[in-house]
């Protein structure tokens, strides 16, 4: 067991209604959670739709083996992927689960309107759009809006505790993942680490130790193929209980194939998403050309668009802040993935618990 303390500072911790479970402490700095759902605007209202048989498109561009579907080579992104420029590179198509892409992808066919059906499957009911303000006899201030945020069990605010070193902010997500793994609640955690290529290059990992989980600290600003480890999970008989950490588009795809993994228990820990860069290079260009920070001189750990309308760039010893409304338009367009512009699931509607602001 490692000695890591979990914390969060005034992050909105939204809990869904379908599953209730407690996250164990790290040295008495713990969390108690249930389940959560969120959704930005009217789900699926403007999601870009590609009406096509994506499985057929995939089969035309890949040579089929006699037994298993052939994953699409990631180097062919986005042109070789079914959703083309709107592909969020969630990693599904880079596995044998590519055969499920027509139904799983958040940007094909019915797109994000599929959330409406999955809400009932995942959370036991759909959001109450006829009761736009949710409240009960508890002191909740009556401000949790299911029409906007989705099926809510309970919103929570957690105060600052002892943070996890080198986390992006306070280490809440990392702390939850550590607690669940070390307590035996799960056998493995799917999370995104930084690859050896630098701060902007995400690498999906199947974490089975505390040290593995700690590799997932911090925000990765480029599209991340979280689902690329699906085949590893399927083939690993030691994994019966899983925690999947991801953003909305990856969670939607994961929920669609969850039953095919034949696991005993599955938990989904979501984060509120934001505008990601399409590639690691685009993220680096944004820092260098947009924010005007030389990442060869500063040790960058990540950046985030914050509520104060500034970009907060985290270095090893400080945060550098710059208003994002003054950034040049020439850098804005190539810095944001088209899938993010078409997304209506900022709030991660199908996760069990969502941590974010």
N, C-alpha and C positions, 0 to 999 in steps of 0.2 A: 504494500500500500504506500502510496506517496502522500505527502503532506501538502495539500493545496487548499487554499481557502477560496470560497466562491463569493461573488458579490455582484451588485448591480446598482447603478445610481439613477433613480427615477426613470427607468425604462418601463414602457407599458408592457405588462406581462399578461397576455390575453389567454384565457383558458376555455377550451371547448367543452361540450356537454357530453360527449359519447364515452369518454374514458376518464377515470379518476385515479390518479396514482401519485404517490409522494416521492419526491426526490430527497435522498438522504443527505445529511450534513457533511461538511468538511470542517471538523473542529468547531461545531456549533454554529457555523455560518451557512445555513442551508435554505432550501426552498420547499414549499409545499405547493403542489400544482394540481390542476385537473386537466381540462382540455380546451383548445381554442380555435377560433376561426376568424378570418378577416377577408375583406374583399374591397377593392377600390372602385367606387362608382357602381354602376349597374353592370353586373357580371356578364361578360360576353357581348355587350352592346356594340362595341366598335372593334372587337378583336378581328384582326385580319384573317380571312378564311381562304384556304386553298382547297377548292372542291376537286379532289382527285383521289384516286386509289393509290395511296402512298406505298402500300405493300407492293403493288405492281411496279411502281416507279423504282422502288428499291431493288426488286428482282431483276429488272432490266439492266441496272447498273452494277450488279454484283453477280458473281458466279456462285451458284448454289452447290453446297456439298450434298451428299446423299442423305445426311442425317440431320445436321443443324443449319439454321440460317447463317449466312456469312455476314459478319459485322462490316459496316462501312469504314473504310480507312479515314481516320480523323484528318489526315492531311488534305483530304478532298473537300473540307468544309469551306464555304457553305454550298458550293455548286453541286456537289454530289449527294447532298442530303435532301430528303423529301420536302422540307419546309423552305428550302433555298435560303434567301437572304433573311428570312424571318426565323430561321433556326436558332434556338438559344443554346445550342451545343450542350444539352443536358447530359449527354453521354449514352442515352438509350440506344441510339443507332450504331454505337460503337461496340455493341454486344450482340449476342444471339437473340436478344429480345427485340431486335429491329423488326421482326415480323409483326410486332404489336403496334408499330408506330402509328398506323392510321387511327386507332382508337386512343392511343396514349398521348400523343403529341398535343400540347396546348395551343399549337398554331396551325393545326390541320383540321379541315372539315368543320365540325361544330365548335372548334376552338375552345375558348374558356367558358363558353356557356355550359360545357359539360360539368362545371363545378356545381350547377344546380342539382344535378342528379347524384353526384358523388357526396354532396353534403349529407343527404339522408343515409347513405351507406356508411360513411365515416363517423358521423356525429349523431345518428339516430333520428334526425329531423332536418328540415330545411330552415333557413333563417326566416324570422318573422318579419316580413316586409310590411305587414299591415299594422304592426306595433313598432313604429320607428324609434321610439325611445324605450329602452329596456330598463326596468328597475324592479326591485322587490322590497320586502320589508327591511332588508339590511341597509346600512349606510353606504350606498354606492353612488350617491349624488344623481342617480337616474340619467346619466349621460352616455351610457353605452348604447350605441345605435346599431342594432342588428342589420338594418338595411344597408349600412355602410361597412360595418366590420364583420358581419356574418354571425354564425351561431355562437353565442357567448355563454359560457358557464359562469365565469367570474373574471373581471379585470383586476389586476393587482399592480401595486407600485412597490418596488423593493428599494430600501434605503442603501446607501453606500456601506460596504463592509470592507474587508481586507481583500484587495484585488489580486488577480493572478498576474505575476510579472510577465511583461511583454505581450499581454492581451491587447486587443485594439482599444478597448475602453475599460471595462471592469472585469471581464472574464466570466460573465454570467453563463453564457452558452457553454463555454469550456468547462465551467464548474459543474453544470448539470450533467454533461456527458461523462465527466470524471466520476461523479457520484454514482451514476447508474452503472458504469462499468465496474468500479471498485466494489460496489455493494453486491454485485452478482445479478443485478436487475436485468442486465443484458450481457451477451457474450462478445459483442463487437459493436463498434460505432462507425458509421460511414460519415466522414467529414472531409473537408478540403484543406490540404496543407500547401505550403509554398514548395515548389519544386527547386531543384538545385540551380535553376536558371535565373533566379532572382525574385524580388518581392512581388512582381506583378504576374507571375506565372503559376496558376493553380494546378494542384495535383490531387486527384481523388485518392483517398486511402481507406483501407479497411482496418481500423484501429482496434487492437486487442490488448494493448497495454496503456498505462497512464502516459508514458513517454510518447506513444503514438498519438494519443488524443491531444497532447500539448503541441504537437506539430500543427494542429489545426487552429491555433490561436490567430486572431486577427482577420480582418476583412480582405478578401481577394477581389480586386476591382475589375477583373476580366471575367468573361463567361466561363463557367466552370463545369466540366462534365462529371457531375456527382454520381450519375448512374453507370459510369464506366466500370464499376466494380461489381455489377449485378451477377455476372457469370462466376466470379470468385465466391460470392455468397452462396449461389446455387450449388457449387461444387464442394463447399466446405461443410462437412457433416458435423463439425464441432459448433457451428453457429445455429442455435435454435431460437435465440432471442436477440433482436436487433434494434438499435437506435439509429434512425436515419436523420441526418441533419441536412437541411437544404432550403433553397428559396422556392418561390411559388411554382415556377414552370417545372422544376425537377420534381417537386412534391406531387404535382398533378400526374406526371408520368409514372412516378413510383406507385402511387395509389392504384393506378390501372393495372399494374402487373404484380402487385403485392401478394395476391393469392398464389401466383405461380411459383413463388419462392418456397412455399410449403413450410413456413416457419411457425413456431409455436406462439411467439409473441412479437409484435412489431410496434414500436413507438416512433413518432415523427416529431422532431423538434425543429420548428421553422424559425426563420428570421424574416423581418420585414426587408424587402428588397429595395433597390434603388436603380438608377441608370448605370448599367455596367458597360465597360468598354468591350468592343467586339473581340479584341485580341490583347495579349500582354503588351505588344508593341504600341498599340493605340493608347493603353494606359500610361505607358512611359512617355509617349509623345504629349499626352495631356499635361503631365507634370512638368515636362521640360518647356513646352511651347505655350501652354495655357497659363499655368500657375507660375512659370518662370523659376523653377527650382532645378538645379543641376543635380540629378540623382547619382552622378559619379562623385560628387563632393559630399552630399548629404546621404546618410543611411536611411532610406525610406522604408517604412514598415507598412504603409497603406494610406488611404485617404477616404474621406466620407463627405457627402453633401449634407450639411447640418441645418437645424431649424433656424439658425441665425442668418441664413442665406449666405453662408460662407463655406468654402471648401476647407476642411480641416485635414492637413497633411501631417501624418505622424512620422516623426523621425525618432532616432534612438533616445534623444534627450528632451524633446519638446514637440509642440504642435505649431505648425505654420498655417496661418489662416488668411484667406483671401476671398473677398466677395465674388460670388460666381456670376452675378449679373454684369460684371465688367469684363468677363472673359470674352475674347474675340470669337465671333461666329464661325470663323474658319476652323477653329479647333473644336467647337462644340459638336458639329455634325459627325465627324469621323470618330469622336470619342464616345459616342453612345450607340450601342447595338440596336439594330432595327427591331429585334425581338422585344427589347425593353420598351421601345416606343409603342409597340402594339399590345403591351401587356396590361391587364386589368386586375392582376392578382398581387399587387404590392403587399397586401396584408396577409398573404399565404393562407388561403381559405381552408385548405384540407389538412393542415398540420394539427397535431394534438395540442401542442403548446407553441405559442409564438412569442419571441422576445424581440423587442425593438422599440422604436419611438415613432 
